[in-house]
Amino acid sequence: MSVGKSAERENITALLDVMARLRDPECGCPWDLQQDFRSIAPYTLEEAYEVVDAIEAGDAAALRDELGDLLFQVVFHARLASEAGWFDFPAVVDAIVDKMLRRHPHVFADAVVEDAEAQTRAWEVHKRRERSARSAQDSLLEGIPLALPALTRAHKLQQKAARAGFDWPDIGGVLDKVIEELAEFRAEIGQRDNRAALLEESGDVLFAVVNLLRHAGIDPEAALRAGNRKFERRFQHVEALCRAAGQDVAGAGLETLEQFWQMTKDAEREDGKYPA
Protein backbone atom coordinates (compact mmCIF):
# COMPACT_ATOMS: atom_id res chain seq x y z
CA MET A 1 0.00 0.00 0.00
CA SER A 2 1.36 3.42 -0.91
CA VAL A 3 1.62 6.25 1.59
CA GLY A 4 -0.83 8.28 -0.49
CA LYS A 5 -3.52 5.63 -0.42
CA SER A 6 -3.01 5.12 3.31
CA ALA A 7 -3.50 8.86 3.92
CA GLU A 8 -6.63 8.87 1.74
CA ARG A 9 -8.14 6.01 3.72
CA GLU A 10 -7.32 7.74 6.99
CA ASN A 11 -9.12 10.84 5.74
CA ILE A 12 -12.21 8.84 4.80
CA THR A 13 -12.12 7.04 8.15
CA ALA A 14 -11.96 10.40 9.93
CA LEU A 15 -15.00 11.62 7.97
CA LEU A 16 -16.94 8.46 8.78
CA ASP A 17 -16.01 8.89 12.46
CA VAL A 18 -17.32 12.47 12.38
CA MET A 19 -20.60 11.24 10.90
CA ALA A 20 -20.89 8.49 13.50
CA ARG A 21 -20.35 11.00 16.30
CA LEU A 22 -22.97 13.35 14.89
CA ARG A 23 -25.49 10.50 14.85
CA ASP A 24 -24.57 9.13 18.28
CA PRO A 25 -27.88 8.77 20.18
CA GLU A 26 -26.32 9.88 23.47
CA CYS A 27 -23.87 12.65 22.56
CA GLY A 28 -24.62 13.46 18.92
CA CYS A 29 -26.00 16.61 17.32
CA PRO A 30 -29.77 17.08 17.92
CA TRP A 31 -30.30 18.36 14.37
CA ASP A 32 -28.39 15.49 12.72
CA LEU A 33 -30.22 12.95 14.88
CA GLN A 34 -33.58 14.25 13.66
CA GLN A 35 -32.76 13.78 9.98
CA ASP A 36 -33.82 10.98 7.65
CA PHE A 37 -33.41 10.30 3.92
CA ARG A 38 -36.27 12.57 2.91
CA SER A 39 -35.31 15.47 5.14
CA ILE A 40 -31.73 15.68 3.89
CA ALA A 41 -32.49 14.97 0.22
CA PRO A 42 -33.06 18.70 -0.52
CA TYR A 43 -29.65 19.47 0.97
CA THR A 44 -28.08 16.83 -1.27
CA LEU A 45 -29.54 18.53 -4.34
CA GLU A 46 -28.47 21.95 -3.06
CA GLU A 47 -24.89 20.81 -2.52
CA ALA A 48 -24.74 19.33 -6.03
CA TYR A 49 -25.87 22.68 -7.49
CA GLU A 50 -23.28 24.53 -5.41
CA VAL A 51 -20.59 22.28 -6.92
CA VAL A 52 -21.80 23.34 -10.37
CA ASP A 53 -21.80 27.00 -9.32
CA ALA A 54 -18.18 26.73 -8.17
CA ILE A 55 -17.18 25.08 -11.44
CA GLU A 56 -18.87 27.74 -13.55
CA ALA A 57 -17.29 30.48 -11.43
CA GLY A 58 -13.86 28.92 -11.89
CA ASP A 59 -13.34 29.11 -8.12
CA ALA A 60 -10.98 26.29 -7.13
CA ALA A 61 -11.19 26.95 -3.39
CA ALA A 62 -14.98 26.99 -3.47
CA LEU A 63 -14.99 23.82 -5.57
CA ARG A 64 -12.87 22.04 -2.97
CA ASP A 65 -15.26 23.08 -0.20
CA GLU A 66 -18.41 22.25 -2.15
CA LEU A 67 -17.11 18.82 -3.15
CA GLY A 68 -16.49 18.18 0.54
CA ASP A 69 -20.06 19.19 1.33
CA LEU A 70 -21.36 16.87 -1.39
CA LEU A 71 -19.18 14.02 -0.12
CA PHE A 72 -20.60 14.58 3.35
CA GLN A 73 -24.09 14.12 1.92
CA VAL A 74 -23.05 10.73 0.52
CA VAL A 75 -21.63 9.75 3.90
CA PHE A 76 -24.81 10.94 5.64
CA HIS A 77 -27.05 8.81 3.41
CA ALA A 78 -24.75 5.82 3.85
CA ARG A 79 -24.87 6.24 7.62
CA LEU A 80 -28.67 6.30 7.60
CA ALA A 81 -28.68 3.16 5.45
CA SER A 82 -26.24 1.46 7.82
CA GLU A 83 -28.44 2.28 10.82
CA ALA A 84 -31.39 0.78 8.94
CA GLY A 85 -29.41 -2.38 8.28
CA TRP A 86 -29.40 -1.92 4.50
CA PHE A 87 -25.76 -1.23 3.59
CA ASP A 88 -22.78 0.85 4.73
CA PHE A 89 -20.31 3.28 3.15
CA PRO A 90 -17.80 0.58 2.07
CA ALA A 91 -20.66 -1.16 0.25
CA VAL A 92 -21.40 2.09 -1.61
CA VAL A 93 -17.74 2.32 -2.66
CA ASP A 94 -17.65 -1.35 -3.68
CA ALA A 95 -20.79 -0.89 -5.77
CA ILE A 96 -19.45 2.07 -7.75
CA VAL A 97 -16.04 0.43 -8.26
CA ASP A 98 -17.74 -2.71 -9.60
CA LYS A 99 -19.97 -0.63 -11.86
CA MET A 100 -17.06 1.36 -13.32
CA LEU A 101 -15.08 -1.84 -13.98
CA ARG A 102 -18.11 -3.48 -15.59
CA ARG A 103 -19.00 -0.49 -17.78
CA HIS A 104 -15.44 0.19 -18.96
CA PRO A 105 -14.33 -3.11 -20.49
CA HIS A 106 -12.27 -1.12 -23.02
CA VAL A 107 -10.13 0.10 -20.09
CA PHE A 108 -10.16 -2.81 -17.66
CA ALA A 109 -10.65 -5.71 -20.10
CA ASP A 110 -10.00 -6.39 -23.78
CA ALA A 111 -12.95 -4.57 -25.38
CA VAL A 112 -12.30 -1.84 -27.96
CA VAL A 113 -14.23 1.39 -28.64
CA GLU A 114 -13.46 3.80 -31.47
CA ASP A 115 -14.27 7.11 -29.76
CA ALA A 116 -16.25 8.85 -27.03
CA GLU A 117 -19.53 8.50 -28.95
CA ALA A 118 -19.03 4.75 -29.29
CA GLN A 119 -18.33 4.59 -25.58
CA THR A 120 -21.56 6.45 -24.85
CA ARG A 121 -23.52 3.91 -26.90
CA ALA A 122 -21.76 1.03 -25.17
CA TRP A 123 -22.51 2.62 -21.78
CA GLU A 124 -26.22 2.71 -22.61
CA VAL A 125 -26.13 -0.95 -23.66
CA HIS A 126 -24.57 -1.89 -20.31
CA LYS A 127 -27.18 0.12 -18.44
CA ARG A 128 -30.04 -1.52 -20.34
CA ARG A 129 -28.68 -4.98 -19.57
CA GLU A 130 -28.45 -4.12 -15.89
CA ARG A 131 -31.98 -2.71 -15.82
CA SER A 132 -33.32 -5.75 -17.66
CA ALA A 133 -31.79 -7.98 -15.02
CA ARG A 134 -33.65 -6.03 -12.30
CA SER A 135 -36.99 -5.50 -14.05
CA ALA A 136 -39.20 -7.22 -16.60
CA GLN A 137 -39.89 -3.83 -18.19
CA ASP A 138 -37.21 -2.63 -20.56
CA SER A 139 -37.64 0.87 -21.95
CA LEU A 140 -34.92 3.01 -23.46
CA LEU A 141 -36.21 5.85 -21.30
CA GLU A 142 -35.85 4.01 -17.98
CA GLY A 143 -33.32 5.19 -15.47
CA ILE A 144 -33.85 8.95 -15.87
CA PRO A 145 -34.65 10.23 -12.35
CA LEU A 146 -37.94 12.07 -11.92
CA ALA A 147 -36.23 14.40 -9.43
CA LEU A 148 -33.92 15.87 -12.08
CA PRO A 149 -34.51 19.51 -13.04
CA ALA A 150 -37.15 19.46 -15.78
CA LEU A 151 -34.84 20.96 -18.43
CA THR A 152 -32.15 18.38 -17.71
CA ARG A 153 -34.65 15.52 -17.74
CA ALA A 154 -36.09 16.68 -21.07
CA HIS A 155 -32.56 16.80 -22.48
CA LYS A 156 -31.83 13.26 -21.31
CA LEU A 157 -35.16 11.92 -22.62
CA GLN A 158 -34.37 13.39 -26.04
CA GLN A 159 -30.82 12.02 -26.01
CA LYS A 160 -32.05 8.50 -25.31
CA ALA A 161 -34.77 8.68 -27.96
CA ALA A 162 -32.24 10.03 -30.46
CA ARG A 163 -29.92 7.08 -29.86
CA ALA A 164 -32.81 4.85 -30.96
CA GLY A 165 -33.12 6.85 -34.19
CA PHE A 166 -36.13 8.93 -33.10
CA ASP A 167 -34.77 12.39 -33.89
CA TRP A 168 -34.86 15.23 -36.39
CA PRO A 169 -32.30 14.77 -39.17
CA ASP A 170 -31.09 18.38 -38.84
CA ILE A 171 -31.54 21.46 -36.68
CA GLY A 172 -33.75 23.18 -39.27
CA GLY A 173 -36.65 20.88 -38.55
CA VAL A 174 -36.26 21.47 -34.81
CA LEU A 175 -36.31 25.25 -35.30
CA ASP A 176 -39.50 24.94 -37.34
CA LYS A 177 -41.00 22.87 -34.52
CA VAL A 178 -40.18 25.59 -31.98
CA ILE A 179 -41.95 28.15 -34.18
CA GLU A 180 -44.93 25.81 -34.55
CA GLU A 181 -45.21 25.27 -30.79
CA LEU A 182 -44.96 29.02 -30.14
CA ALA A 183 -47.83 29.60 -32.57
CA GLU A 184 -49.95 27.03 -30.75
CA PHE A 185 -49.10 28.64 -27.42
CA ARG A 186 -50.07 32.08 -28.81
CA ALA A 187 -53.40 30.68 -29.99
CA GLU A 188 -54.19 29.43 -26.48
CA ILE A 189 -53.30 32.68 -24.70
CA GLY A 190 -56.42 34.45 -25.97
CA GLN A 191 -58.77 31.70 -24.80
CA ARG A 192 -60.62 31.76 -21.48
CA ASP A 193 -60.71 28.93 -18.96
CA ASN A 194 -57.87 27.16 -20.71
CA ARG A 195 -55.25 26.81 -17.99
CA ALA A 196 -54.82 23.08 -18.67
CA ALA A 197 -54.34 23.63 -22.40
CA LEU A 198 -52.00 26.56 -21.80
CA LEU A 199 -49.93 24.45 -19.43
CA GLU A 200 -49.68 21.70 -22.02
CA GLU A 201 -48.71 24.07 -24.82
CA SER A 202 -46.13 25.83 -22.67
CA GLY A 203 -44.60 22.46 -21.87
CA ASP A 204 -44.42 21.72 -25.59
CA VAL A 205 -42.64 25.03 -26.20
CA LEU A 206 -40.04 24.35 -23.53
CA PHE A 207 -39.51 20.77 -24.68
CA ALA A 208 -39.00 21.96 -28.28
CA VAL A 209 -36.52 24.63 -27.15
CA VAL A 210 -34.55 22.04 -25.19
CA ASN A 211 -34.46 19.92 -28.33
CA LEU A 212 -33.20 22.90 -30.33
CA LEU A 213 -30.40 23.48 -27.81
CA ARG A 214 -29.50 19.78 -27.86
CA HIS A 215 -29.08 19.90 -31.63
CA ALA A 216 -26.89 22.98 -31.19
CA GLY A 217 -24.75 21.14 -28.65
CA ILE A 218 -25.82 23.38 -25.76
CA ASP A 219 -26.78 22.14 -22.31
CA PRO A 220 -30.17 23.75 -21.47
CA GLU A 221 -29.47 24.08 -17.75
CA ALA A 222 -26.14 25.77 -18.43
CA ALA A 223 -27.81 28.08 -20.97
CA LEU A 224 -30.55 29.11 -18.56
CA ARG A 225 -28.08 29.60 -15.71
CA ALA A 226 -26.05 31.88 -17.99
CA GLY A 227 -29.24 33.75 -18.91
CA ASN A 228 -30.11 34.12 -15.23
CA ARG A 229 -26.65 35.50 -14.46
CA LYS A 230 -26.89 37.97 -17.34
CA PHE A 231 -30.29 39.23 -16.19
CA GLU A 232 -29.12 39.49 -12.59
CA ARG A 233 -25.97 41.38 -13.59
CA ARG A 234 -27.86 43.82 -15.81
CA PHE A 235 -30.72 44.42 -13.39
CA GLN A 236 -28.29 45.15 -10.58
CA HIS A 237 -26.61 47.71 -12.85
CA VAL A 238 -30.01 49.25 -13.55
CA GLU A 239 -30.54 49.49 -9.80
CA ALA A 240 -27.19 51.25 -9.47
CA LEU A 241 -28.18 53.73 -12.19
CA CYS A 242 -31.45 54.40 -10.37
CA ARG A 243 -29.63 55.08 -7.13
CA ALA A 244 -27.18 57.41 -8.92
CA ALA A 245 -30.17 59.31 -10.34
CA GLY A 246 -31.77 59.54 -6.90
CA GLN A 247 -34.65 57.29 -7.91
CA ASP A 248 -36.21 54.22 -6.35
CA VAL A 249 -36.38 51.26 -8.72
CA ALA A 250 -39.97 50.44 -7.83
CA GLY A 251 -41.09 53.99 -8.57
CA ALA A 252 -38.89 54.80 -11.56
CA GLY A 253 -41.42 53.64 -14.15
CA LEU A 254 -41.03 51.28 -17.06
CA GLU A 255 -39.79 53.92 -19.51
CA THR A 256 -36.92 54.93 -17.22
CA LEU A 257 -36.05 51.33 -16.38
CA GLU A 258 -36.00 50.41 -20.06
CA GLN A 259 -33.74 53.39 -20.77
CA PHE A 260 -31.31 52.30 -18.03
CA TRP A 261 -31.49 48.71 -19.28
CA GLN A 262 -30.47 49.81 -22.78
CA MET A 263 -27.66 51.93 -21.30
CA THR A 264 -26.44 48.83 -19.45
CA LYS A 265 -26.44 46.76 -22.64
CA ASP A 266 -24.64 49.48 -24.57
CA ALA A 267 -22.01 49.75 -21.83
CA GLU A 268 -21.41 46.01 -21.95
CA ARG A 269 -21.02 46.08 -25.73
CA GLU A 270 -18.49 48.91 -25.52
CA ASP A 271 -16.61 47.18 -22.75
CA GLY A 272 -16.52 43.97 -24.76
CA LYS A 273 -16.55 41.95 -21.57
CA TYR A 274 -20.06 40.55 -21.85
CA PRO A 275 -22.08 39.35 -24.83
CA ALA A 276 -25.03 41.48 -25.84
JOUR-V768194 format. One record per pair of residues at least 24 apart in sequence whose ideal C-beta (glycine too) atoms are under 10 Angstrom apart, sorted by the first residue. I is the first residue (numbers start at 1). GAP is how many residues later the second one is. If there is no record, write none. Layout:
# JOUR-V768194
I&GAP / I&GAP
This chain:
# JOUR-V768194
12&59 / 12&63 / 12&77 / 12&78 / 12&81 / 13&76 / 15&53 / 15&56 / 15&57 / 15&59 / 15&60 / 15&74 / 16&59 / 16&62 / 16&63 / 16&66 / 16&72 / 16&73 / 16&74 / 18&54 / 18&57 / 19&53 / 19&56 / 19&57 / 19&59 / 19&60 / 19&61 / 19&63 / 19&70 / 20&55 / 20&59 / 20&62 / 20&63 / 22&50 / 22&53 / 22&54 / 22&57 / 23&53 / 23&56 / 23&57 / 23&59 / 23&60 / 25&58 / 32&44 / 32&47 / 35&41 / 35&44 / 35&45 / 36&44 / 36&47 / 36&48 / 37&39 / 37&40 / 37&43 / 37&44 / 37&47 / 39&41 / 40&33 / 40&36 / 40&37 / 40&40 / 41&32 / 41&36 / 41&106 / 43&26 / 43&27 / 43&29 / 43&30 / 43&33 / 44&25 / 44&26 / 44&28 / 44&29 / 44&30 / 44&32 / 44&33 / 44&103 / 45&28 / 45&102 / 45&103 / 45&104 / 46&24 / 46&27 / 47&24 / 47&25 / 47&26 / 47&27 / 48&25 / 49&100 / 49&172 / 49&176 / 52&169 / 52&170 / 52&173 / 53&172 / 56&166 / 56&169 / 56&170 / 56&173 / 57&172 / 99&27 / 99&28 / 99&31 / 102&24 / 102&27 / 102&28 / 103&24 / 103&27 / 117&46 / 120&39 / 120&43 / 121&42 / 124&35 / 124&36 / 124&39 / 124&40 / 125&38 / 127&33 / 140&24 / 140&26 / 148&73 / 149&71 / 149&72 / 149&75 / 150&53 / 150&56 / 150&57 / 150&60 / 150&70 / 150&71 / 151&55 / 151&56 / 151&58 / 151&59 / 151&62 / 151&68 / 151&69 / 151&70 / 151&71 / 151&72 / 151&73 / 151&74 / 152&58 / 152&67 / 152&68 / 152&69 / 152&70 / 153&57 / 154&49 / 154&52 / 154&53 / 154&54 / 154&55 / 154&56 / 154&57 / 154&59 / 154&60 / 154&66 / 155&52 / 155&55 / 155&56 / 155&58 / 155&59 / 155&63 / 155&64 / 155&65 / 155&66 / 156&54 / 156&58 / 157&50 / 157&53 / 157&54 / 158&49 / 158&52 / 158&53 / 158&55 / 158&56 / 158&57 / 158&62 / 159&55 / 161&50 / 162&49 / 162&52 / 162&53 / 167&44 / 167&47 / 167&48 / 168&43 / 168&44 / 168&46 / 168&47 / 170&45 / 171&40 / 171&41 / 171&42 / 171&43 / 171&44 / 171&45 / 171&46 / 172&43 / 173&38 / 173&42 / 174&34 / 174&35 / 174&36 / 174&37 / 174&38 / 174&39 / 174&40 / 174&41 / 174&42 / 175&33 / 175&36 / 175&37 / 175&40 / 175&41 / 176&32 / 176&36 / 177&27 / 177&28 / 177&30 / 177&31 / 177&32 / 177&34 / 177&35 / 178&26 / 178&27 / 178&28 / 178&29 / 178&30 / 178&31 / 178&32 / 178&33 / 178&34 / 179&29 / 180&24 / 180&25 / 180&28 / 181&24 / 181&25 / 181&26 / 181&27 / 181&28 / 182&26 / 182&27 / 226&49 / 229&45 / 230&35 / 230&38 / 230&44 / 230&45 / 230&46 / 233&31 / 233&35 / 233&41 / 234&26 / 234&27 / 234&30 / 234&31 / 234&33 / 234&34 / 234&40 / 235&25 / 235&26 / 235&29 / 236&28 / 237&24 / 237&26 / 237&27 / 237&28 / 237&30 / 237&31 / 238&24 / 238&25 / 238&26 / 240&24 / 241&26
